[in-house]
């Protein structure tokens, strides 16, 4: 019984990690460049922010 609860807990944590990683990837590839263009950030700053978001996504 405890083992079944552990498996469900592990599956849930994997799903949360997957959703967080996908969210960071979506933000870095689509949302961040659109916002950066809208407010007039330079391309080098946008690339640096994208890199930071992708590193955060890979740690999740």
C-alpha positions as CSV (number, residue, x, y, z in Angstrom):
1,X,0.0,0.0,0.0
2,X,2.8,2.5,0.9
3,X,4.6,1.5,-2.3
4,X,1.5,2.4,-4.4
5,X,1.4,5.8,-2.7
6,X,5.1,6.4,-3.4
7,X,4.6,5.6,-7.1
8,X,1.6,8.1,-7.3
9,X,3.7,10.7,-5.5
10,X,6.6,10.2,-7.8
11,X,4.3,10.4,-10.9
12,X,2.9,13.7,-9.6
13,X,6.3,15.2,-8.9
14,X,7.4,14.2,-12.4
15,X,4.3,15.9,-13.9
16,X,5.0,19.1,-12.0
17,X,8.6,19.1,-13.2
18,X,7.5,18.5,-16.7
19,X,4.9,21.4,-16.6
20,X,7.4,23.8,-15.0
21,X,10.0,22.9,-17.6
22,X,7.5,23.4,-20.4
23,X,6.4,26.7,-19.0
24,X,10.0,28.0,-18.8
25,X,10.6,26.8,-22.3
26,X,7.5,28.5,-23.6
27,X,8.4,31.7,-21.8
28,X,11.9,31.8,-23.1
29,X,11.0,31.0,-26.7
30,X,7.8,32.9,-27.2
31,X,6.7,35.2,-24.4
32,X,10.1,36.8,-23.6
33,X,11.0,37.8,-27.1
34,X,7.6,39.3,-27.7
35,X,7.7,41.3,-24.4
36,X,11.3,42.4,-25.1
37,X,10.4,43.7,-28.5
38,X,7.3,45.5,-27.1
39,X,9.3,47.3,-24.4
40,X,12.4,47.8,-26.6
41,X,15.0,45.6,-25.0
42,X,18.2,45.0,-26.9
43,X,18.8,41.6,-28.5
44,X,21.8,40.8,-26.4
45,X,19.8,41.3,-23.2
46,X,16.9,39.2,-24.6
47,X,19.4,36.4,-25.4
48,X,20.8,36.6,-21.9
49,X,17.4,36.4,-20.4
50,X,16.4,33.4,-22.6
51,X,19.6,31.7,-21.5
52,X,18.7,32.2,-17.9
53,X,15.2,30.9,-18.4
54,X,16.5,27.8,-20.2
55,X,19.0,27.1,-17.4
56,X,16.2,27.4,-14.9
57,X,14.1,25.0,-17.0
58,X,16.8,22.4,-17.1
59,X,17.2,22.5,-13.3
60,X,13.6,21.7,-12.6
